[in-house]
Amino acid sequence: MLLKSMTGFGRCEAVNEECKITVEMKSVNHRYLDLSIKMPKKFNVYEAGIRMILKEYIQRGKVDIFISYEDYTQERVCLKYNEALAKEYMDIFARMHNQFGIANDISVSGLSRFPEVITMEQAEEDQESLYKLLEEAVRGAAANFVETRLKEGEQLKADLCAKLDAMLEWVNYIEERSPRILSEYRMRLEDKVKELLGDSSIEESRIASEVILYADKICVDEETVRLRSHIVSMKDALTAGGGIGRKLDFIAQEMNREANTILSKANDLEISSKAIELKTEIEKVREQIQNIE
């Protein structure tokens, strides 16, 4: 699966002979999926369906969706004939004729002018075809939206992998440097003892004991092994792709913890410098990970 960024943009228009529906959507990073839909009131009945469609394409991110509608039919109206009411009118006229003996001179045109016999109403739209057109526009915009996310996701992946490779080089340096620190410490210790005791000798075991104690304090073997494992795990996850944003964030936290421990144990300027670079780069990685779905 490919890696997706959480920032993206998509747009689509769906048109038929009666109307045009335009859907635009854009997103920024967010911990969960947050859909905000702005659309004409006549589409409110379709909101649940729209959300279900979008969840097929999006897992995380704050997504703003804008839906517009253009009606090509202008005033969509029709005439309605109330047959039952017209019959009531005619029945009453007939009773009046019989009661008063006056001519029943009602005409069709006259009857049509009586209240509510003929009314002008807004013509009903074909709801099924309208929803199909809306779904077409929503899916088209979502597909374009996902495409932009994938493109940015691949750029993020390349940049993150480059950063992780650099971090592995620094871990290699720390592992190579650590044994030399002990040798240098032993030499400094022996020189200091000779300086203080002159020609007097000191037992080799005492020197070895001091070196061992010092080694316990500065040893970062476990931290570098775990840090290397986390870096490799993150690269594997990036290669696998998919919705891995939360997983990568957890791995980055663990990486930062190991780098902190290395820095706190470091009693060497060069290792401290590399540990600081590691922490700085890990923080950059964490910031970029926030934008991965």
C-alpha positions in Angstrom: 0.0 0.0 0.0 1.1 3.5 -0.7 1.7 6.2 1.9 -0.8 9.0 2.2 -0.3 12.6 3.5 -3.1 14.1 5.5 -3.1 17.3 3.4 -4.8 17.2 0.0 -7.3 18.9 -2.3 -9.9 17.5 -4.7 -12.6 18.9 -7.0 -15.2 17.5 -9.3 -18.2 18.7 -11.3 -21.2 16.5 -12.2 -23.6 17.9 -14.8 -26.8 16.8 -16.5 -29.4 18.7 -18.5 -31.1 20.1 -15.4 -28.3 21.0 -13.0 -24.7 21.1 -12.1 -23.2 19.9 -8.7 -19.7 20.9 -7.8 -17.8 19.4 -4.9 -14.5 20.7 -3.5 -12.6 19.3 -0.5 -9.4 20.1 1.3 -7.8 18.8 4.4 -5.1 19.4 7.1 -3.7 17.0 9.6 -5.8 15.9 12.5 -5.6 13.1 15.1 -8.9 11.6 13.9 -11.3 11.9 11.0 -13.2 15.2 11.2 -15.6 15.9 8.3 -17.1 19.4 7.9 -19.7 19.6 5.1 -21.1 22.9 3.8 -23.9 22.4 1.3 -27.3 23.7 0.2 -30.2 22.9 2.6 -31.8 20.7 -0.1 -28.9 18.3 0.3 -29.1 17.9 4.1 -31.1 14.8 3.6 -28.1 13.2 1.9 -25.5 14.1 4.6 -25.3 10.6 6.1 -24.8 9.1 2.7 -22.1 11.6 1.8 -20.2 10.8 5.1 -20.4 7.1 4.4 -18.9 7.7 0.9 -16.1 9.8 2.2 -15.1 7.3 4.9 -14.4 4.8 2.0 -11.6 7.1 0.9 -10.3 8.9 4.1 -9.2 7.6 7.5 -7.7 10.6 9.2 -7.6 14.4 8.8 -9.7 17.5 9.2 -11.5 17.7 5.9 -13.6 20.6 4.7 -16.1 19.8 2.0 -17.9 22.4 0.0 -20.9 21.5 -2.2 -22.6 23.9 -4.6 -25.7 23.5 -6.8 -26.7 25.2 -10.0 -30.3 24.8 -11.3 -30.5 25.1 -15.1 -34.3 24.9 -15.2 -34.8 28.3 -13.6 -38.3 28.3 -12.1 -39.3 24.6 -11.9 -43.1 24.9 -11.5 -46.2 23.1 -12.6 -50.0 23.5 -12.4 -52.1 21.3 -10.1 -55.9 20.7 -10.6 -57.8 20.0 -7.4 -60.6 17.9 -8.8 -62.3 17.2 -5.5 -62.5 20.9 -4.6 -63.9 21.7 -8.1 -66.6 19.1 -7.6 -67.5 20.7 -4.3 -67.9 24.1 -6.0 -70.1 22.6 -8.7 -72.2 20.7 -6.1 -72.8 24.0 -4.2 -73.7 25.9 -7.5 -76.2 23.1 -8.3 -77.8 23.4 -4.9 -78.0 27.2 -5.2 -79.7 26.8 -8.6 -82.3 24.5 -7.2 -82.8 26.6 -4.1 -83.1 30.0 -5.7 -84.2 29.1 -9.2 -81.4 31.1 -10.8 -79.3 30.1 -13.8 -76.2 28.0 -13.2 -74.0 29.9 -15.6 -70.7 28.7 -14.4 -68.0 28.2 -17.1 -64.8 26.2 -17.1 -62.7 29.4 -17.1 -64.8 30.8 -14.3 -64.5 27.7 -12.2 -60.7 27.7 -12.7 -60.5 31.1 -11.1 -62.0 30.0 -7.8 -59.5 29.7 -4.9 -57.3 26.5 -4.9 -59.0 24.9 -7.9 -55.9 25.4 -10.0 -52.6 26.1 -8.2 -49.0 26.7 -9.2 -46.5 24.6 -7.3 -42.8 23.9 -7.3 -42.3 20.8 -9.4 -40.8 17.8 -7.5 -37.3 16.8 -8.5 -36.3 13.2 -9.2 -34.6 12.6 -5.9 -33.0 9.4 -7.0 -31.3 10.9 -10.1 -30.3 14.0 -8.0 -28.5 11.8 -5.4 -26.8 9.8 -8.2 -25.4 13.0 -9.6 -24.3 14.2 -6.1 -22.7 10.8 -5.5 -20.8 11.1 -8.8 -19.5 14.5 -7.8 -18.5 13.4 -4.3 -16.7 10.3 -5.4 -14.9 12.2 -8.2 -13.7 14.8 -5.8 -12.7 12.2 -3.2 -10.7 10.3 -5.9 -8.8 13.4 -6.9 -8.3 14.2 -3.2 -6.7 10.8 -2.5 -4.5 11.2 -5.6 -3.0 14.5 -4.2 -2.5 12.8 -0.8 -0.7 9.9 -2.4 1.7 12.2 -4.3 2.6 14.2 -1.2 2.8 10.9 0.8 5.5 9.6 -1.5 7.5 12.8 -1.1 7.2 12.5 2.7 8.3 8.9 2.5 11.4 9.8 0.5 12.4 12.6 2.9 11.8 10.5 6.0 13.8 7.6 4.7 16.7 9.9 3.9 16.5 11.3 7.5 16.4 7.7 8.9 19.4 6.7 6.9 21.4 9.6 8.3 20.3 8.6 11.8 21.6 5.1 11.2 25.0 6.6 10.3 25.1 8.5 13.6 24.2 5.4 15.5 27.0 3.5 13.7 29.4 6.3 14.7 28.3 6.2 18.4 28.8 2.4 18.4 32.3 2.7 16.9 33.2 5.6 19.2 32.1 4.0 22.5 35.0 1.4 22.8 37.6 4.1 22.1 36.3 6.2 25.0 37.2 3.4 27.4 40.7 3.1 26.0 41.2 6.9 26.2 39.8 6.9 29.7 42.2 4.1 30.8 45.2 6.0 29.3 44.2 9.2 31.1 43.7 7.3 34.3 47.1 5.7 34.1 48.8 9.0 33.2 47.1 10.6 36.2 48.2 7.9 38.6 51.7 8.0 37.4 51.7 11.8 37.8 50.5 11.5 41.3 52.5 8.5 42.5 55.6 9.0 40.5 57.6 5.8 40.2 55.4 4.0 42.6 53.4 1.2 41.0 49.7 0.5 41.2 48.0 -2.8 40.8 46.6 -3.4 37.3 43.4 -4.8 38.9 42.7 -1.4 40.5 43.0 0.3 37.1 40.7 -2.4 35.6 38.1 -1.9 38.3 38.0 1.8 37.8 37.6 1.3 34.0 34.8 -1.2 34.5 32.9 1.2 36.8 33.3 4.0 34.3 32.2 1.6 31.5 29.0 0.8 33.4 28.1 4.5 33.6 28.7 5.4 30.0 27.6 2.2 28.2 25.0 2.9 25.6 25.0 -0.5 23.9 21.4 -1.4 24.8 20.2 2.1 23.7 21.9 2.0 20.3 20.6 -1.5 19.7 17.1 -0.4 20.5 17.4 2.8 18.6 18.7 1.0 15.5 15.7 -1.4 15.8 13.2 1.5 16.0 14.8 3.2 12.9 14.6 -0.1 10.9 11.0 -0.6 12.1 10.0 2.8 10.9 11.6 2.3 7.5 9.8 -1.0 7.2 6.5 0.7 8.1 7.0 3.4 5.6 7.7 0.8 2.9 4.6 -1.1 3.8 2.5 2.1 3.6 -1.2 2.3 4.5 -2.7 4.1 7.5 0.4 4.0 9.7 0.5 7.6 11.1 -0.3 6.6 14.7 2.2 3.7 14.6 5.0 5.9 13.3 4.2 8.5 16.0 4.7 5.8 18.7 7.9 4.6 17.2 9.2 8.2 17.1 8.5 8.6 20.8 10.5 5.5 21.6 13.4 6.7 19.4 13.4 10.0 21.2 13.5 8.2 24.6 16.6 6.2 23.5 18.4 9.3 22.2 17.7 11.1 25.5 19.3 8.2 27.4 22.3 8.2 25.1 22.8 12.0 25.7 22.4 11.7 29.4 25.0 8.9 29.6 27.4 10.5 27.2 30.7 11.7 28.8 32.3 12.4 25.5 31.9 15.6 23.4 31.7 13.8 20.1 29.0 11.3 21.2 27.1 14.2 22.9 27.2 16.1 19.6 25.8 13.1 17.6 23.1 12.5 20.3 22.0 16.1 20.0 21.9 15.7 16.2 19.8 12.5 16.6 17.3 14.3 18.9 17.0 17.2 16.5 16.4 14.9 13.5 14.0 12.8 15.5 12.0 15.9 16.3 11.9 16.8 12.6 10.7 13.3 11.8 7.9 13.5 14.5 6.7 16.8 12.9 6.5 15.2 9.5 4.8 12.1 10.8 1.9 14.2 12.1 1.0 14.8 8.5 0.8 11.1 7.6 -2.6 9.4 7.5 
